[in-house]
Amino acid sequence: MPEMPEVEGLVRYLRARAEGLVIAKARLTAIAALKTYDPPLDSLEGSRVTGVERHGKFVDIATDGGAHLVFHLAKAGWLRWHETLPATVIKPGRSPIALRIGFDDGSGFDLTEAGTKKSLAVSVVRDPAEVPGIARLGPDPLAEGFDRATFGALLEGRRTQIKGLLRDQSVIAGIGNAYSDEILHAARMSPYALAAKLDEAEVDRLYDAMRTTLAEAIDAASGKPPADLKDAKRRGMAVHARAGEPCPVCGDTIRSVFFADTDFQYCPTCQTGGKILADRRLSRLLK
C-alpha cells in the first residue's frame, strides 16, 4: 500500500508536470471507484490544474473550475504517468485501469488497481474536506506544528498497542503497515507496547524515529517517477517485508507476525529484548 512518503513523491511529481495544464479528458472505467456524483467527473474537463496537495494518503488535484479530483490508492492502486497518453480505448472490466486523465499537451495518467479486491477511491468535490476519509484525518506527523508535546498528548490515556495507534489515520495521518514497522524498529520498541505506558524517554525516542524515518523516506522518493517509487520503498526498508533476513543493526533474524489479511515484521534483539512475539494479533510476548 502506498503510504505518506510514496504519496508525497507522487504529489511532487504531479505538481511539477501537471500544474498549469488543462484537463482534456476524464474517463472512468471502474464504476465502483467513483464515490461521488456531484460535481460529475466530466466537469473536470476544460479546467486548469492549479495545485496538487497531499492529505494523509490522499492526493488532491485542484482546478480553476473549483472542483478537486481526490483519490486514495488503497492497498493495490497506483498511478501510471504517460508523457503521451495511449490512444487505445479502455474497455470497462477488462483492464486494471480505473481512471484515465488526459491533459491538453497530450500527457496524462492512469489510476490502476491490481487484484480482485477493489478499494481504490476517486472523488470529485468542491472541498477536499467533503471526502469522509480526509475529514477524519488526524494531524500530519511532519507538519510544522506537530511537535513532541503534541505527539505526547495524543498518546496519553490510550491503552492501545503502539503499532495499531501509529496506523490509525484518525490519530496520525499517513502512516501504514510498512512505515510503522520501520519507525518501531528505529525506536527500538515492541509493536505490542501500550501507548499509555510509554515513559518520557520512550516517547522521545518514538517521536524522533517517526519524524526521521518519514523525512528520510520522502527525501528518497522525491524526484523519482511513479514507476520507480515502489522499488525505492522496498530498498529503503530495514525490517518490513524482510522476514528471515538479518537485521541491519544487530544481525538477528527478522521475524513476522501474521494476522487477518496482513502481517508485520520486527527484530527481537532490537525491539523485544530477544523475546519472540506469538504469531497472533492479540497475543502477549511468549514467556
N, C-alpha and C positions, 0 to 999 in steps of 0.2 A: 504493500500500500504506500503510495506517495505520502510523505509527511512534510512538516514545515520546510526543511531545507530544500527538498526537491520541488515543492510547490513554489517556494521563493525563487528558485532557479528558473522555473517556467515563467513566473511573473516578470522577472527581469529580462528574460529572452523576448517575451511578447511585447513588453514595454519598448524595447529597442527596435522591434521590427514592425509592430502593428500601430503604434500611436501615430495619428495623423492620417491613416488610411481609411478609406470608405468601405463599409461592408457592402459588397455587391451581391452576395449570395448567403442565405442561411437555410440549410436543408437538414431536416430531421429524418433519420432512417430507423430510429428505435423509439417508437411512440412512448413507451413506458419511461424513457429517460427524462422527458419534459414534465416538470412538476407544476408548471403554471400555465395559464391561458390568457391572462390579461396583464400586460400587453401581449399580443400574439408574437410568435417568433419572427414572422416576416416583417414586423415593424422595425426590426433592426436594419433592414436593407435600405441603403441610402444614407445611413447615419455614419458619421465620422468617429473613429475611436479617439477618445480624449484622455484616457488613462487606464492603467492596469494595476490593480492592487491585490493584496492577499489578506484574507480574514481567516486565521487559523489555517485549515487545509483547503479553503475555498479560494478560487480565482474569480476576480471581479473585473470585467471589462466594461468600462463606462463609455457612453456615446453622447454626442452632442444633441441627440434626439431626446435625451432624458432617460432612456432605458439602459439598464445594466444587464449584460449577459453574465450570469454567475454559474459556475459549475464546480462540482465536487467529484473527484476521480474515483472515490471509494476504493475497494480492495484491488480491482483488476483493471481500472481505467487508465488511459494515458493520452497524451497529446502528440500528434504527429504533424510536424510542420512541413509545408511544401513551398519551395521557392516559386514553383509553377504548379498550380493546383491541377490534379488529374482531370481530364475531360470525361472520363468514364462515368456512366450512370450507376449510382449505388442502388442495389435492389434491397428493399427492406427485408430483414430476416435472413439474408444470405451473405451478410458481411459483418465483421466486427466493428465497423464504423457506425457510431450512433448519431453523430452530428458533423456536418461539414460547413465551415465558414470560409467564404472566398472574399478577397479584397479587390479593390479596383485596379491594383497593379499586377494582378494575376497570381499573387501568392495566396496562402491561406493555410488552414489547419483542419485536421480531422480529430474528433474525440473518439477513441476506440475503447472497446471493453472485451477482454478475453473471458472464456469460460461460460458456463450456463447460468450461474447466479448473477443476475444483472442488478447492480446497485448504483451505477453512475447516475448522477442527478444534475439536470440542467434547469435553470430558471431564468425567466426574463421578467425583471421587476423594475419599478421606478426608484426603489431604495433598497440597498443590499440587506438592510435590517428586516425586510419583509420575508427573507428566507429564514424559516424557523431555525435551521442549524446555525446560522450566523447570529440570530437573536439570542441563542442560548450560550454563546461562547463566553468562556472566562477570559481573563487578561492574556495578552501575548507575553510570553516569558522573556522576550528580547526587547520589549517596549522600554522606552527611556525611563518611565516612571515605575517599572517593575523592579523594585529594589529588594534587598534582603529582608527588610521589615515587612513588606507586602507579602513576600513569599511565606515568611514565618507565620503571619496571620492566617493564611489560607490553610495551614496545617493544623492549627490549634483545634483541639477537641475532635479531630477526625480519627475515629478508630477504624481506619481503612488501611489495607495493605498499600504501601507506597507505590508499588508497581501499578496497581489499578488507579490510584489517585493521579499519577502523572499522565495516564492515558485518558482521564475524564475530561472531555472537552469543555464541560461547564465549569471546571475548576481552573484549568490551564489550557490554552488553545494551541493546537498544532502538533503535540507530541503523540506518537503512536507506539506500537509494539516495538519496533526496531530501536528507535532512539531512547525509549525508556530503558531498554536493556543496556544501551551504551552509557547512558547517564548514571545508572545504578552501578555499573562496573567502574566507571571513573570515580564515583563517590565511595567505592568500597563498601557497598551497602546491600543487604539482603533484599530481594524483591518482596519478601513477606514482612519486612519491618513495618510496624504500625506508625502512621504519620504522627499521631498524637503523642507517642512515646519517644520521639527523637529528641535528643538533648541539643543544646545550642551549638555545640561543635559539629554534630551530625547535620543539623540544618545548614550551617555554614558550608560544609563540605558538599552537600547535595545542591545547594543554590549555585555554588561556583562550578560544579560539574555540569549542571544543566546549561548555564549560560555559555560556558566554554565549549561544550560538546556541540551545541546547536550553532554557535557562531562559526566554529571551525568547519562544520558541515556545509553551512551556507556559503562560506568563502570557497570551499571546494566545488560547490555546484555552480557558482556564478560564472557566467560566460560560456558555459557548456550548452550545446544544442540539446533539445529534448531527447534525441536518440542516444546521447551519452550519459544522461543523468542516472539511469538505473545502475549501470555498471560502476559509475563513480561512487554511488551509495554503497554498493556491495564491497568495493575495495576499501572503503573507509571504516568498515565495521570491525571492532575488536572482538566482540563475542557474539553478536546477533547473527544467526544462521551459520554459526561456526562450531556446532556441537561436534565433539570428538577431536577437535584440533587443540593444539596447545595454546594456553593463554599467553598473549604477547607480553604480559607484565611479569608473571611468575612461572609460566611453563606448565601449570597444572592443566588437566584436561577439562575443556569447556563442557558443561552439562546442559541438558534440556529438561524442561517440564512441559508436558503436553496437557492441554485441557480444551474442552469444547472443540472448536474448529481451528485452533491456533496453538502456538507454543511460545516459550521464551527461553533464553539462554543466559547462563551466568557462570562465573568462576568460583568454585567452592573456596579455594585458598584466599582469593581477594575479597570475597563478599560474605561468606557464611562461616568463617573460622574453620574451614576444612570439612564442615558437615554437608551431607548431600540432601538436597530437598526432595521430599517424596513426590512422586510423579502424579499428583492430582491437585486440582486447583485450590482447594481449601485446606490442604494439609499443613501440618507444622513441620519443623525440622525433625528428621529422623534422630532418634536417641540411640 
